[in-house]
Amino acid sequence: MSEALGKPHNNVKQLMWKMGNEGDLRSVGGGKYVPVTDNRDNRDNRNELSSLSEADSAPSIRDDVRSNEDIADPGAVIPVTEVTVTEGLTDYWEPPLITTEHELSSVTDEIRTAEMVGIDVETTGLNPRTDRVRLISLSTAEGSWLIDCFRMDPHPLFEVLGQKKLVMHNGQFDLGFLSAMGFELQGGAEVLDTMLISQLLEDKENT
């Protein structure tokens, strides 16, 4: 982490130790830390949800909203799953929505050759014990895809993703839900959490 950020080793070490004491990171020994995956109260996502609630009172610029309610399990919590914003944008592009095993197999082959994969999940709530993953967003240097987890099983992806360098924002939240689905990081895998990196940079600027 120190080398990636170009920051003094001791400063990064002390901050990660502090984040470990506060529950943001978990020590696995040998001076190594991993994101905390058992996160029932994702403060970062709560802030995002609060911002969305405030925005609801403003005039909407959304011109295309689809919810897929007809394919959800009975009793499932259905948030807005696709929002297309085109006002003020040029050359708007939407990543393909993956809904079949054949499409998922093609994406898995693309991911297999990638060195680094950006990943994000959209969920029906904040608790990985009771809520579900709705969408998995994946990006590499070659393309981006949305995996519709209500219409297909994403597990064939997990073995490949578990061996990659993953880029996440608030990885403890995403990994909590993915772990509940059976996802595991394999030996040699890495997680770069942009939220943690931003906190490290902010702390450095304030010291």
Helices and strands as residue ranges (DSSP letters): H 2-5, H 9-21, E 25-29, E 32-35, H 43-55, E 64-66, G 69-71, E 82-84, E 97-98, H 101-112, E 116-123, E 133-139, E 144-148, H 155-161, E 165-168, H 171-180, E 190-193, H 194-206
